């Protein structure tokens, strides 16, 4: 990362591994919140969102391996087939890895449509595996999670940077 | 342009890694669905996940406690309502104890085996997994509280489902509305036996294997028949809502509405497992075909 010189990514370049892990844990807790009804179908897949964010912005640290492990955690948490989330997150991370340079050219708002497609690709993989094992077919509002997730996307850099802004302050004091 | 140059990167390329992870997850999926393997890995991950799950449950619990401080008015209403219900139930209970004594006597007279009493433990729904491919809930009682695989879970109105996976501190319940989950039932009105099968949607089930001319009406109550040795007999399961008898099919298409629902309340009862059905004695060959129906019922 020594070659990074653009000031845009400077605040993210010194992200610690511990911080990434912490953010993923918070995402897991958010995904496990006991919600029901419309809130449940509207709730974005926070783990997918953060995995996507880190594989676009920190591809050296969060790649397919981390996505796979987070997927396994979600499989157990969501009581779904073992490996279903893992596969979908790895595929999503792979696509993100291929296009992360191009994606970072765009402003955060222009990234929304592409992020929607990326999140939809993860859900498509889940859908295909679901069809493969002859499970229930989900209703259409299953796809709303991707849309709401993508709409949250512009907030993510600010949310993620909150703990980092505080750190230099505490050093000064 | 901005990240490390290509020649610094080591390890296999992204496509190779994707293939590796895809194959690995496919392998896991096949092992999980086909062979019901890998409980240890799942258990380990569940142990890691359990504190997070409890943490996620905390806001709901705090909300309950805080709102508990403000509901004294509605509590008074609830208490008066419950008192009224208690009174009417008490009358029925008195009747029931008389009936029970009579039943024991009659069964003794007929030399039939006594009905077993079912014990139960309360549990709380910890979490409704956001998995659109299955209908499951997670309970806060696990193998450490004595929960076993295959136990039946009910709420105050009827059957909810069956415990299908167990962790030390929690357990997963497959709901009766899950796709292809079947419950053997009996019509209360005329004792007709059949099976209620989930189709994977909330609030709707199908009654299968009833002839198009079967005596059934909408509004009929279905209770468990108890012939499977898993579900205790007499628990309400569903009510019949719609009957379509199409002459092109030999069976009627009957849809039902499940009696219980997990969205209604958070407390549920886990019923203790029934004693195992005694081994069937050796039978002459020609009778076997008749009895084959019995063996296939229930989710394992």
Interface residues (C-beta under 8 A of the other chain):
Chain A: X1 X3 X4 X5 X6 X9 X25 X28 X29 X30 X31 X32 X33 X34 X35 X36 X37 X40 X43 X59 X60 X63 X64 X65 X67 X68 X71 X72 X73 X75 X76 X77 X78 X79 X80 X81 X82 X83 X84 X86 X87 X90 X91 X94 X97 X98 X101 X104 X126 X129 X130 X133 X134 X135 X136 X137 X138 X139 X142
Chain B: X1 X2 X3 X4 X5 X14 X15 X17 X18 X21 X22 X24 X25 X26 X27 X28 X29 X31 X32 X33 X38 X41 X42 X45 X46 X48 X49 X52 X53 X55 X56 X57 X59 X60 X125 X126 X127 X128 X129 X130 X131 X132 X133 X134 X135 X136 X138 X165 X172 X178 X179 X199 X200 X201 X263
